[in-house]
Amino acid sequence: MRRMVCFGDSITAGHGFTESPLTKQLQEELGNLVIINAGVSGDTTEDGIERFERDVLAHTPSIVTILFGSNDGADHRKVSLPQFRNNLLHMIKHLEESSVLLITPPAVDEEAQQKRTNEKLRSYSNVVQEVAEKTGVEVFDLFGEMLNMQDIKPLVNGPDHDGLHFSLEGYAFLSSKIQEFADRH
């Protein structure tokens, strides 16, 4: 059976929920794929590189989603933009046998979020898009789509109400975009 690995940070992991809503929704919609959630709360791309072989390559996935940036661009965790770029390029280089979807970090509700600003996250989002263009992999501009919405609060009103972590509505939105990608691959 074909496998999809969702690789990332707390957004992927489903922070605040006992079971990742992303994994659950994708498995319900994509029954022809085994969904493996390789999201770890608090991770940056630096942390992701350390566990990449074990959490991604070891599964020999057909499809991989990569969603980092929220922690890379956080005031307390800051990974430089050049290092962020290099980390993403390293991951993609090792996924030549997989279909890859890069996802930009989500926008935040700045009224509730204290450690991240949309201005900083825009820089990380831009790097994700540059890497996608350079490598030829697909990208979903989650950041841009969220900023184009009238109100992102319903998407980032997760259990912690911190302006970053997703609600069930946020996961429904994200999983629908990943499903569209998976259906093409």
Secondary structure, DSSP 8 states (H G I E B T S, - for coil): -EEEEEEESHHHHTTTSSS-HHHHHHHHH-TTEEEEEEE-TT--HHHHHHHHHHHTGGG--SEEEEE--TTTTSTTT---HHHHHHHHHHHHHTTTTSEEEEE------TTT-SS--HHHHHHHHHHHHHHHHHHT-EEE-HHHHHHTSS--TTTS--TT-SSSS--HHHHHHHHHHHHHHHHH-
